């Protein structure tokens, strides 16, 4: 369950970054939000969330 929460937290932080970028209209935040690092972190967060969810469902079934 904790792996799912880490992934969901990472995705929530990235969504907050995009919201803050739009709210403040800051060019520096826009460069950070659209950087390759943030894209890789989003993929890692999604993978952690899916893997954590699958492991949690596996514990419930097994």
FIZALO-426655 format. One record per atom (N, C-alpha, C, O, CB): atom name; x negated, y negated, z; residue in one letter. Coordinates in steps of 0.02 Angstrom, whole numbers. Glycine has a CB too. Layout:
# residues N
SITE    a        u        v        w   r
SITE   CA        X        Y        Z   a
...
# end
This chain:
# residues 62
SITE    a        u        v        w   r
SITE    N      -41       60        0   x
SITE   CA        0        0        0   x
SITE    C      -43      -63        0   x
SITE    O      -24     -114      -29   x
SITE   CB       47        0       61   x
SITE    N     -101      -59       33   x
SITE   CA     -143     -119       37   x
SITE    C     -172     -138      -31   x
SITE    O     -182     -197      -46   x
SITE   CB     -199     -107       87   x
SITE    N     -185      -87      -74   x
SITE   CA     -211     -102     -141   x
SITE    C     -159     -140     -181   x
SITE    O     -176     -186     -219   x
SITE   CB     -231      -37     -177   x
SITE    N      -96     -121     -174   x
SITE   CA      -42     -157     -208   x
SITE    C      -38     -229     -183   x
SITE    O      -30     -275     -223   x
SITE   CB       25     -121     -196   x
SITE    N      -45     -238     -118   x
SITE   CA      -41     -306      -91   x
SITE    C      -99     -350     -113   x
SITE    O      -90     -410     -124   x
SITE   CB      -38     -303      -15   x
SITE    N     -157     -321     -120   x
SITE   CA     -215     -358     -145   x
SITE    C     -203     -381     -217   x
SITE    O     -216     -438     -234   x
SITE   CB     -280     -315     -140   x
SITE    N     -179     -335     -258   x
SITE   CA     -164     -352     -328   x
SITE    C     -110     -405     -333   x
SITE    O     -116     -452     -372   x
SITE   CB     -144     -291     -366   x
SITE    N      -57     -396     -294   x
SITE   CA       -2     -445     -295   x
SITE    C      -26     -513     -270   x
SITE    O       -5     -565     -295   x
SITE   CB       57     -421     -253   x
SITE    N      -69     -513     -220   x
SITE   CA      -96     -576     -193   x
SITE    C     -140     -611     -244   x
SITE    O     -138     -672     -250   x
SITE   CB     -135     -563     -130   x
SITE    N     -180     -573     -280   x
SITE   CA     -223     -602     -332   x
SITE    C     -181     -633     -388   x
SITE    O     -196     -688     -411   x
SITE   CB     -270     -549     -360   x
SITE    N     -129     -597     -409   x
SITE   CA      -85     -624     -461   x
SITE    C      -48     -686     -436   x
SITE    O      -38     -733     -474   x
SITE   CB      -35     -571     -484   x
SITE    N      -27     -686     -373   x
SITE   CA        7     -744     -345   x
SITE    C      -40     -804     -342   x
SITE    O      -19     -861     -354   x
SITE   CB       34     -728     -275   x
SITE    N     -103     -793     -326   x
SITE   CA     -152     -848     -325   x
SITE    C     -163     -877     -395   x
SITE    O     -170     -937     -403   x
SITE   CB     -219     -823     -295   x
SITE    N     -164     -834     -445   x
SITE   CA     -173     -858     -514   x
SITE    C     -111     -897     -536   x
SITE    O     -118     -949     -569   x
SITE   CB     -186     -799     -561   x
SITE    N      -52     -872     -519   x
SITE   CA        9     -910     -535   x
SITE    C       10     -978     -499   x
SITE    O       32    -1028     -528   x
SITE   CB       72     -870     -517   x
SITE    N      -14     -980     -438   x
SITE   CA      -18    -1043     -401   x
SITE    C      -67    -1091     -434   x
SITE    O      -55    -1151     -436   x
SITE   CB      -38    -1030     -329   x
SITE    N     -122    -1064     -461   x
SITE   CA     -170    -1106     -497   x
SITE    C     -138    -1138     -558   x
SITE    O     -148    -1197     -571   x
SITE   CB     -231    -1065     -518   x
SITE    N      -99    -1099     -597   x
SITE   CA      -66    -1127     -656   x
SITE    C      -13    -1178     -636   x
SITE    O       -4    -1228     -670   x
SITE   CB      -35    -1071     -697   x
SITE    N       23    -1164     -581   x
SITE   CA       74    -1212     -558   x
SITE    C       40    -1277     -537   x
SITE    O       64    -1331     -554   x
SITE   CB      115    -1182     -499   x
SITE    N      -15    -1271     -501   x
SITE   CA      -51    -1330     -478   x
SITE    C      -80    -1370     -536   x
SITE    O      -81    -1431     -535   x
SITE   CB     -106    -1310     -429   x
SITE    N     -103    -1334     -587   x
SITE   CA     -130    -1367     -647   x
SITE    C      -76    -1409     -681   x
SITE    O      -89    -1466     -700   x
SITE   CB     -158    -1315     -697   x
SITE    N      -16    -1381     -687   x
SITE   CA       38    -1418     -718   x
SITE    C       62    -1476     -674   x
SITE    O       80    -1529     -699   x
SITE   CB       96    -1372     -733   x
SITE    N       62    -1465     -610   x
SITE   CA       87    -1516     -563   x
SITE    C       40    -1576     -559   x
SITE    O       63    -1633     -559   x
SITE   CB       96    -1485     -492   x
SITE    N      -25    -1563     -557   x
SITE   CA      -73    -1617     -549   x
SITE    C      -98    -1646     -616   x
SITE    O     -125    -1701     -618   x
SITE   CB     -132    -1593     -510   x
SITE    N      -88    -1608     -671   x
SITE   CA     -111    -1627     -737   x
SITE    C     -186    -1645     -736   x
SITE    O     -207    -1696     -763   x
SITE   CB      -71    -1686     -762   x
SITE    N     -224    -1601     -706   x
SITE   CA     -296    -1611     -698   x
SITE    C     -334    -1572     -753   x
SITE    O     -325    -1511     -758   x
SITE   CB     -320    -1589     -627   x
SITE    N     -375    -1604     -792   x
SITE   CA     -412    -1569     -845   x
SITE    C     -461    -1516     -818   x
SITE    O     -472    -1464     -849   x
SITE   CB     -451    -1619     -887   x
SITE    N     -490    -1530     -760   x
SITE   CA     -536    -1482     -731   x
SITE    C     -500    -1418     -711   x
SITE    O     -526    -1363     -721   x
SITE   CB     -571    -1512     -670   x
SITE    N     -440    -1424     -682   x
SITE   CA     -401    -1365     -665   x
SITE    C     -378    -1328     -728   x
SITE    O     -373    -1267     -727   x
SITE   CB     -340    -1385     -623   x
SITE    N     -365    -1364     -781   x
SITE   CA     -345    -1332     -844   x
SITE    C     -403    -1290     -871   x
SITE    O     -392    -1235     -895   x
SITE   CB     -324    -1385     -896   x
SITE    N     -464    -1316     -867   x
SITE   CA     -522    -1278     -890   x
SITE    C     -532    -1215     -848   x
SITE    O     -548    -1162     -874   x
SITE   CB     -585    -1320     -889   x
SITE    N     -521    -1222     -783   x
SITE   CA     -528    -1164     -739   x
SITE    C     -473    -1113     -753   x
SITE    O     -487    -1053     -757   x
SITE   CB     -526    -1185     -665   x
SITE    N     -411    -1137     -760   x
SITE   CA     -354    -1092     -769   x
SITE    C     -360    -1052     -834   x
SITE    O     -340     -994     -836   x
SITE   CB     -289    -1131     -769   x
SITE    N     -386    -1082     -886   x
SITE   CA     -391    -1048     -951   x
SITE    C     -460    -1017     -962   x
SITE    O     -477    -1001    -1019   x
SITE   CB     -376    -1097    -1006   x
SITE    N     -499    -1009     -909   x
SITE   CA     -565     -980     -917   x
SITE    C     -562     -904     -923   x
SITE    O     -511     -873     -906   x
SITE   CB     -611    -1000     -859   x
SITE    N     -616     -876     -947   x
SITE   CA     -620     -803     -955   x
SITE    C     -619     -767     -887   x
SITE    O     -592     -712     -881   x
SITE   CB     -683     -784     -994   x
SITE    N     -648     -798     -837   x
SITE   CA     -649     -768     -770   x
SITE    C     -579     -759     -743   x
SITE    O     -564     -706     -714   x
SITE   CB     -690     -812     -723   x
SITE    N     -536     -808     -751   x
SITE   CA     -468     -803     -726   x
SITE    C     -429     -749     -765   x
SITE    O     -388     -714     -736   x
SITE   CB     -432     -871     -732   x
SITE    N     -443     -743     -829   x
SITE   CA     -410     -691     -869   x
SITE    C     -432     -622     -844   x
SITE    O     -390     -576     -839   x
SITE   CB     -427     -699     -943   x
SITE    N     -495     -614     -829   x
SITE   CA     -519     -549     -803   x
SITE    C     -491     -536     -733   x
SITE    O     -474     -479     -718   x
SITE   CB     -595     -548     -801   x
SITE    N     -485     -587     -692   x
SITE   CA     -456     -578     -625   x
SITE    C     -382     -560     -630   x
SITE    O     -357     -521     -589   x
SITE   CB     -464     -642     -584   x
SITE    N     -347     -587     -679   x
SITE   CA     -276     -570     -689   x
SITE    C     -270     -496     -709   x
SITE    O     -225     -462     -685   x
SITE   CB     -244     -615     -742   x
SITE    N     -313     -473     -753   x
SITE   CA     -312     -402     -772   x
SITE    C     -329     -357     -713   x
SITE    O     -297     -305     -703   x
SITE   CB     -361     -389     -829   x
SITE    N     -377     -377     -673   x
SITE   CA     -395     -338     -614   x
SITE    C     -337     -337     -564   x
SITE    O     -323     -285     -534   x
SITE   CB     -459     -366     -581   x
SITE    N     -305     -394     -554   x
SITE   CA     -249     -397     -508   x
SITE    C     -191     -354     -531   x
SITE    O     -159     -320     -490   x
SITE   CB     -225     -468     -500   x
SITE    N     -177     -354     -595   x
SITE   CA     -123     -312     -621   x
SITE    C     -141     -238     -614   x
SITE    O      -99     -198     -596   x
SITE   CB     -110     -329     -695   x
SITE    N     -204     -221     -627   x
SITE   CA     -225     -151     -620   x
SITE    C     -221     -129     -548   x
SITE    O     -199      -73     -534   x
SITE   CB     -297     -142     -647   x
SITE    N     -243     -172     -501   x
SITE   CA     -238     -154     -430   x
SITE    C     -166     -145     -408   x
SITE    O     -150      -98     -371   x
SITE   CB     -271     -208     -387   x
SITE    N     -122     -189     -432   x
SITE   CA      -52     -184     -413   x
SITE    C      -21     -120     -439   x
SITE    O       16      -85     -403   x
SITE   CB      -13     -244     -439   x
SITE    N      -34     -103     -502   x
SITE   CA       -6      -42     -531   x
SITE    C      -35       20     -497   x
SITE    O        2       66     -481   x
SITE   CB      -19      -40     -607   x
SITE    N     -100       21     -487   x
SITE   CA     -132       78     -455   x
SITE    C     -107       86     -383   x
SITE    O      -93      142     -362   x
SITE   CB     -208       70     -457   x
SITE    N     -102       32     -347   x
SITE   CA      -76       35     -279   x
SITE    C       -5       60     -276   x
SITE    O       13       98     -232   x
SITE   CB      -81      -32     -246   x
SITE    N       35       38     -323   x
SITE   CA      105       60     -326   x
SITE    C      109      134     -343   x
SITE    O      149      171     -313   x
SITE   CB      144       19     -378   x
SITE    N       69      157     -390   x
SITE   CA       68      228     -407   x
SITE    C       44      271     -349   x
SITE    O       72      325     -336   x
SITE   CB       24      240     -468   x
SITE    N       -7      249     -313   x
SITE   CA      -31      286     -255   x
SITE    C       21      288     -200   x
SITE    O       30      339     -167   x
SITE   CB      -95      256     -229   x
SITE    N       56      233     -190   x
SITE   CA      108      230     -139   x
SITE    C      167      277     -156   x
SITE    O      193      311     -113   x
SITE   CB      134      158     -131   x
SITE    N      186      277     -219   x
SITE   CA      240      323     -241   x
SITE    C      217      395     -235   x
SITE    O      257      439     -217   x
SITE   CB      261      307     -315   x
SITE    N      154      409     -250   x
SITE   CA      127      476     -243   x
SITE    C      128      500     -171   x
SITE    O      140      559     -158   x
SITE   CB       57      478     -269   x
SITE    N      115      454     -124   x
SITE   CA      118      473      -53   x
SITE    C      190      487      -32   x
SITE    O      202      532        8   x
SITE   CB       89      417       -9   x
SITE    N      236      450      -58   x
SITE   CA      307      461      -41   x
SITE    C      332      527      -68   x
SITE    O      369      563      -35   x
SITE   CB      350      404      -66   x
SITE    N      313      543     -130   x
SITE   CA      336      605     -161   x
SITE    C      301      666     -131   x
SITE    O      333      718     -120   x
SITE   CB      323      602     -237   x
SITE    N      236      660     -119   x
SITE   CA      196      717      -96   x
SITE    C      198      730      -25   x
SITE    O      166      777       -2   x
SITE   CB      129      709     -114   x
# end
